[in-house]
Amino acid sequence: MNARRVRALMVKDWIELRRNRQTLSPVLMLPIVFALLLPATMIAATRQPEALARLDFINSYLESLPPAIAADPTRAMVEYFMAPIFLMIPVVVATVLATAAFVGEKERDTLEGLLFTPLTDRELVIGKILVSWIPAVTVTWLSTVIYTAVVAMFARPWQDGWVFPNATWLVLVGVIAPLVSFFAIGCIVLISHRASTLQGAQAVAGLLVLPVILLIMSQATGAMAFDRGVVVVVGVLAAIGDLVVFHLAVRRFDRDRVVTRL
């Protein structure tokens, strides 16, 4: 693989993405909503008994947890409830950037010239994946820094003898988030052959959020707690999924077929 050609492709795509405000808006909004506003609101509610009593969904969630976890509502929300919600950041950022980086080429009429560059099919797929994967992981890690600051400011975990981020959260953002973002991008590459517009590709890509929503619902209803065991299972499944979608993306990508559909 020619690393220099792949880097040139990535730089070109990053320049194009920076010019697209429609693409950058959700990328910038996600950390604000999921790492700042939502956790600050939830933590504030759990630390005020009168406010907590009025939030039926939080009380129902706490009742479904083991007593040892539910005994500290703030810690339960910080460590468990927010964990699957936080996975929305890498998935959404990855899908938004991936659809813009690949399918967006068709709308900008720049894909045909790209397909006839000296890049091999494998280099083209790897470059397109990295263009979206690196920003998705970067945004997730920056969001983690913001979230950690919010927890330190509002929850003050050291006062109650617990530490955040703990080992489970470090694995979540350091391993699981990169894996699920890679999987989402690989799926976008697979569907990009058939998508003719950016909006159409994003509509299909929205289905990739469903597994995360199922995790959130399972967590909220008490069907499971997003603990270390769940993180390991999700990580293993994501790693297997990454290998499968990358193999299929490289194998099924055919630049000649893409050009005929322009």
C-alpha positions in Angstrom: 0.0 0.0 0.0 1.3 3.5 -0.9 0.9 5.5 2.3 1.7 8.8 0.5 -1.2 8.4 -2.0 -3.6 7.4 0.8 -2.6 10.5 2.9 -3.1 12.7 -0.2 -6.6 11.3 -0.6 -7.4 11.9 3.1 -6.2 15.5 3.0 -8.3 16.2 0.0 -11.4 14.8 1.6 -10.8 16.7 4.9 -10.6 19.9 3.0 -13.9 19.1 1.3 -15.6 18.2 4.6 -14.5 21.4 6.2 -16.4 23.4 3.5 -19.6 21.5 4.1 -21.5 23.1 7.0 -24.3 20.6 6.6 -21.9 17.9 7.5 -20.0 19.7 10.3 -23.1 20.9 12.2 -24.1 17.5 13.7 -20.5 16.7 14.4 -20.1 19.8 16.5 -23.5 19.5 18.2 -23.2 15.9 19.4 -20.5 16.6 22.0 -22.4 19.6 23.3 -25.6 17.5 23.7 -24.3 14.1 24.9 -21.2 15.1 26.7 -22.3 18.5 28.2 -25.9 19.3 28.4 -27.5 15.9 28.9 -25.1 14.6 31.6 -25.1 18.0 33.5 -28.9 17.9 33.6 -29.1 14.3 34.7 -26.5 14.7 37.4 -28.2 17.9 38.7 -31.5 16.0 38.9 -30.1 13.0 40.8 -28.5 15.3 43.4 -31.8 17.0 44.2 -34.3 14.7 45.9 -37.3 16.9 45.0 -36.3 16.9 41.3 -35.5 13.2 41.3 -38.9 12.3 42.8 -40.6 13.9 39.7 -38.6 12.0 37.2 -40.4 8.7 36.9 -38.2 7.2 34.2 -35.1 7.7 36.4 -36.8 6.2 39.4 -38.0 3.2 37.3 -34.5 2.7 36.0 -33.0 2.9 39.5 -35.5 0.3 40.7 -34.5 -2.1 38.0 -30.8 -2.0 39.0 -29.1 -4.1 41.7 -29.4 -2.4 45.1 -25.6 -1.9 45.4 -25.7 0.2 42.2 -29.0 2.0 42.8 -27.9 3.1 46.2 -26.0 6.0 44.6 -28.3 7.5 41.9 -25.6 9.9 40.6 -23.0 7.2 40.1 -25.6 4.9 38.5 -26.4 7.6 35.9 -22.8 8.6 35.3 -21.3 5.1 34.9 -24.2 3.0 33.6 -27.0 5.0 32.1 -24.8 7.3 30.0 -22.6 4.5 28.7 -24.7 3.3 25.7 -25.9 6.8 25.1 -22.3 7.9 24.7 -21.8 5.3 21.9 -24.2 7.5 19.8 -21.3 9.9 19.3 -18.9 7.7 17.3 -21.6 6.0 15.3 -23.4 9.2 14.2 -20.2 11.1 13.5 -18.8 8.2 11.5 -21.9 7.7 9.4 -22.3 11.5 8.7 -18.7 11.9 7.7 -18.5 8.6 5.7 -21.6 9.4 3.6 -20.2 12.8 2.9 -16.8 11.5 2.1 -17.8 8.8 -0.4 -21.4 9.4 -1.6 -20.9 13.1 -1.5 -18.3 12.7 -4.2 -21.1 11.8 -6.6 -23.1 15.0 -5.9 -19.9 17.1 -6.3 -19.1 15.3 -9.6 -15.6 14.6 -8.3 -15.8 10.8 -7.9 -15.1 10.0 -11.6 -11.7 11.7 -11.5 -10.9 10.1 -8.2 -11.6 6.6 -9.4 -9.1 7.0 -12.2 -6.3 8.0 -9.9 -3.3 5.6 -9.4 -4.9 4.4 -6.1 -5.7 0.7 -5.9 -9.2 -0.3 -4.8 -7.8 -1.4 -1.4 -6.0 2.0 -1.0 -9.2 3.8 -2.0 -11.3 1.9 0.5 -8.7 2.3 3.3 -8.3 6.0 2.7 -12.1 6.7 2.6 -12.5 4.7 5.9 -9.7 6.6 7.7 -11.0 10.0 6.5 -14.1 9.4 8.6 -12.7 7.1 11.3 -10.0 9.4 12.6 -12.3 12.4 13.1 -15.0 10.1 14.7 -12.6 8.7 17.2 -11.1 12.2 17.9 -14.5 13.7 18.5 -15.4 10.8 20.8 -12.2 11.3 22.9 -12.7 15.0 23.1 -16.3 14.4 24.2 -14.9 12.1 26.9 -12.7 14.8 28.2 -15.7 17.2 28.3 -17.9 14.5 30.0 -15.2 13.8 32.6 -15.0 17.5 33.4 -18.8 17.7 33.8 -18.7 14.7 36.1 -15.9 16.2 38.2 -17.7 19.6 38.4 -21.2 18.5 39.2 -20.9 15.0 40.7 -17.6 15.4 42.6 -17.0 11.6 42.7 -14.0 11.8 45.0 -16.3 13.0 47.8 -18.2 9.7 47.7 -15.1 7.5 47.2 -15.5 6.6 43.5 -13.4 7.4 40.5 -14.4 8.4 37.0 -13.6 7.4 34.4 -13.2 3.9 35.7 -11.8 0.9 33.8 -15.1 0.1 32.1 -15.4 3.6 30.7 -11.8 3.6 29.5 -12.4 0.4 27.6 -15.6 1.9 26.2 -14.1 5.0 24.8 -10.6 3.6 24.0 -11.6 0.3 22.4 -15.4 0.0 21.8 -15.9 3.5 20.3 -13.2 3.1 17.7 -14.5 -0.4 16.8 -18.2 0.6 16.4 -17.2 3.7 14.4 -15.1 1.5 12.0 -18.0 -0.9 11.6 -20.4 1.9 10.8 -18.0 3.4 8.2 -17.5 -0.1 6.6 -21.2 -0.4 6.2 -21.4 3.0 4.6 -18.8 1.9 2.1 -20.8 -1.2 1.3 -24.0 0.7 0.6 -22.3 3.6 -1.2 -22.4 1.6 -4.5 -26.2 1.8 -4.6 -26.7 5.3 -3.1 -27.1 8.0 -5.6 -27.6 11.0 -3.3 -26.2 12.1 0.1 -29.7 12.2 1.7 -30.5 8.7 0.5 -27.3 7.3 1.9 -27.8 9.1 5.2 -31.3 7.7 5.4 -30.1 4.1 5.0 -27.1 4.9 7.3 -29.6 5.8 10.0 -30.3 2.1 10.5 -26.9 1.7 11.9 -28.0 3.6 15.0 -30.6 1.0 15.8 -28.3 -1.4 17.7 -27.2 1.5 19.9 -30.8 2.5 20.5 -31.6 -1.1 21.5 -28.7 -1.0 24.0 -30.1 2.3 25.4 -33.6 0.8 25.7 -32.3 -2.4 27.3 -30.4 -0.3 29.8 -33.3 2.0 30.5 -35.8 -0.8 31.1 -33.4 -2.6 33.4 -33.0 -5.6 31.0 -29.3 -5.2 31.5 -26.7 -3.0 33.2 -23.9 -1.7 30.9 -21.2 -3.2 33.1 -17.8 -4.8 32.3 -19.4 -8.0 30.9 -21.6 -6.1 28.5 -18.6 -4.0 27.3 -16.6 -7.2 26.6 -19.4 -8.8 24.6 -20.0 -5.6 22.6 -16.3 -5.3 22.0 -16.0 -8.8 20.7 -19.0 -8.5 18.4 -17.8 -5.1 17.1 -14.3 -6.5 16.3 -15.8 -9.5 14.4 -18.1 -7.1 12.6 -15.1 -4.9 11.6 -13.3 -7.8 10.1 -16.3 -8.9 8.1 -17.3 -5.5 6.7 -13.8 -4.5 5.8 -13.3 -7.8 4.0 -16.6 -7.3 2.1 -15.9 -3.6 1.4 -12.5 -4.3 -0.2 -13.8 -7.4 -2.0 -17.0 -5.9 -3.4 -15.6 -2.5 -4.3 -15.3 -2.2 -8.1 -14.5 1.3 -9.4 -15.6 0.4 -12.9 -19.1 -0.4 -11.6 -19.2 2.8 -9.6 -18.3 4.9 -12.6 -21.1 3.3 -14.7 -23.6 4.4 -12.1 -22.5 8.0 -12.0 
